[in-house]
Every structure is written in C-alpha cells, then in structure tokens.
Amino acid sequence: MDRLKFYIDGAWTDPVSPSTLDITNPATEEGFARICVGSHADVDRAARAARAAFAQFSRTSLEERLGYLRRIIEGFRANLQELGRMMTLEMGAPITFATERQATVALFHFEEAARVLANYRFEERMGPGIIRREPIGVCGLITPWNWPLNQVASKVAPALATGCTVVLKPSEIAPLSAMRLAEIIHDAGVPPGVFNLVNGHGPTVGEAIASHPEIDMVSITGSTGAGIKVAKLAADTVKRVAQELGGKSANIILADADLPAAVAEGVYACYVNAGQNCQSPTRMLIPRGERAVAFDAARAAVGSIRLGDPLDPATTMGPLVSKAQFDKVQALIQTGLDEGATLIAGGVGRPAELNRGFYVRPTVFGDVTPDMTIAREEIFGPVLSIMSYDDEEEAIGIANDTPFGLAGFVQSGDRDHALRVAARIRAGRVYLNGAPFDRSLPFGGYKQSGNGREFGIFGFEEYLEVKAILG
C-alpha cells in the first residue's frame, strides 16, 4: 500500500526531496504502508498550481461546480466500503463505525455542500448597491488523524463548492483515505490545480501552508497549540484563519433527568471513536446526592463495551491511533490516580485479553474536582471524569470553568429546563438529551476551541469574501 507521490496540478508527482514514513496499523503495531513526507518546495508547487487554477475555476458556473460535486459523490458512494476499511487500518476505528460513521458522514459533507450550493444566492441587491459573495481564493487545509476523512471533506467540499482551489495536508499518521479521495476527485474531472494534496509533518508542510503568500485562507482542525502556531504564521500575510481546536466538554445531568439512563448514554458518548473526539463529553456533572447511583450506572455501561480487532464487526472500541497517544493517555490515567480521584472502572495498562495494539482500558473516574489535571486537560482517549455539584448554579459554573468551548451537553426530563441551562453554556454547540450530531448545523468553538464555523451554510460562507458594488 505504498503511496509515495503527491497529487499536484492534476497528476501524481514525485516529491522534490523524497523522504519516506511508515504508516502503522494501531491494532497490530506493524507498518503496512509508506508515504513520502513533503517540504516547503512541494507546498510551493501545490500553491502555485492552485493559484493558476483559481483564475478559471473561480469563474465557473454554479451548474458546473454542482456537476463536479455530484460526480465526487457518486465516486465516494461507490468506494464507501473501501474508504471505511482504509480508515480502520490507518487509525483503528472499528470497521462498522469506520464505514457507517467515519466514511458516511464524510460523504454527507459533499452532499450538504451540493445542497447549499444549489440554492445559494451569490449576488443580491441591498439598498442602493449590490452585494456579491465571491470565492476567497487558494485555501490551505490542515486536517487531523482522529476523523481523517470527515475533517477533510468538511473543508474540501465547501471550498470546491464556492469556487476556491485547495492545498490539503492530511495527517501524516492517517493519510491513506485522503489520498483515495484525491483519486475520486480526479476521476470526477475536477480541473488540474483545483485540488492538491501534499503529505507531511506539521512543522514543515503545515507551517509552509500557513505562511505561504499564495494561500489566502488556512483552515485547521487540530490541537489548540497547533492552531495558535498556524495563526501566528498566517498573520504575516493577513490570511483568514478558521480553527476547530481542542475541547473539554461538560455533560450536565440535571436533577430531573433519568440519571441511570443519562449516565450510561454519557459514557457511550464519551467513548465514541475510543474517546478521540474534540467534542467528547469528558466531564460528567451529577447531583452530589446521586453519587452511588451514577457510579453503578457508569460501571455497568463500561462492562458492555467490546474491545478487540477493529476488523471484527462485533468490536465496539478499537485501539488508540499511535504509541504516542497511548503513552499520553496512560500517563493521564496515572495522574488521576495520583491526584486522588476514585477509580470506578478501567485504569492503567492494556486490557488483559489483548497483548498487542494501542488499546486502553475504558476508564471512569469519580469524585473528580475542578482543579485536577484530568478535569482540565484534553485527554483524547476513553477516560471519563465524574464531578459532583450541589446546585444548578454550581454545575453551570463548573461547565464554563475551562479555556475551551467547543460543545456542551445537558440532560433533563424537562426540555424548557434544558434549554435554559444550554443558553448559559459558553460553547459553540450544546446537545440536549442525547441529540444526534447534525452536520447541517454550524460546528465550531468559543474561547480556545477556535473560531469560524464548519458545516452547512455557515461552513460554506467561511470560503467566501463579501463585495459591495455601489452606483
């Protein structure tokens, strides 16, 4: 499965200075593919190809761009199973989840971009003038490994729909599904230079994208630290910067909720994608008097999780993506123990039944206080912290006591009650009573969780400039 070329100007081309990197299957800890990692010179080639293509692509009609999107959608659907399996191999998502969620929701972004484009008014009268919305230009897109195709699609789809051109850097840890998407885009007849892909590390290819003078906008999904670095590099050329960064989301279970059911649902939500989610509800807030009931419900929920070979359709949780991530999560679990949290389930070490792979025991801590490390740092693994509150005001205060603000969760038997609490949570999204993840509604964060929005019309308009024509 070696993929040693980059997609630049409509063709697979050799890197300027080839340097290979192994791609590791996290379930086996063995390399199964190789890629090349790029350099500033490769980014420069891609950016210049995108700039040259922008002149014509930005003037294509709505119908032309809809045609490209529809052909991409057809190709994506035809390859859905293959894309899901590829993500299982490169980042460990169980095959059922990789196909039904990882790949399927990535497809949705192209479908949603086509839906928005079909009805979008790029020009309208306003008072004495005309307002035009025009593609921003060349877009540098930097995406992570935890949802390797979903995050690519959430940026590429609206960029192409609006008439922008693209330079993509997928995660070097899980790049293969994005490279397969590049082939689908090529087969859809998208003109040369409109979509370009360069693999590489953040400190080389990522920083080259953020600072390149031919790139007009950079959109990054990643850690808050990476977002800060990108924003600083982009400042010299006054790029638009869109960031979807870290999170430490609170799940407030109110006193009028069905507590055992809400706790179980909160455990499962925290462990989606083995906890490798920026919006995971990793802080569960419960009424202090319900401690014993909540602990029992959490312990029972953990007991129903099936770890194992991610290629087995019965597996519900796979490994973490890498040894580095495994080591980080193990260290934070130990920190939770050292700081005095009560271990309800899980703990340090690999599950006893698994002797290889970057598997982490699904872990729940109770009696967690707001000052503990596990209550403040983004863990990015299957680790839940249960915190207690005495009254609703305290619960809201704990929920907002974080530098992050990506998402919030509220459980209540009274919808209006839940809405009142949701209105006070400082986050870009709030889910009430287990509401599903909707990709037509805006997604993005407050505070250090980023700026800008993705998905639907809000994500579409991130890639547009506004022009007023007077007279």
Secondary structure, 3 states (H helix, E strand, C coil): CCECCEEECCEEECCCCCCEEEEEECCCCEEEEEEECCCHHHHHHHHHHHHHHHHHHCCCCHHHHHHHHHHHHHHHHHCHHHHHHHHHHHHCCCHHHHHHHHHHHHHHHHHHHHHHHHHCCCEEEECCEEEEEEECCEEEEECCCCCCCHHHHHHHHHHHHHCCEEEEECCCCCCHHHHHHHHHHHHCCCCCCCEEECCCCHHHHHHHHHHCCCCCEEEEECCHHHHHHHHHHHHCCCCEEEEECCCCCEEEECCCCCHHHHHHHHHHHHCHHHHCCCCCCCEEEEEHHHHHHHHHHHHHHHHCCCECCCCCCCCCECCCCCHHHHHHHHHHHHHHHHCCCEEEECCCCCCCCCCCCCCCCCEEEECCCCCCHHHHCCCCCCEEEEEEECCHHHHHHHHHCCCEECEEEEECCCHHHHHHHHCCCCCCEEEECCCCCCCCCCECCEECCEECCECHHHHHHCCEEEEEEEC
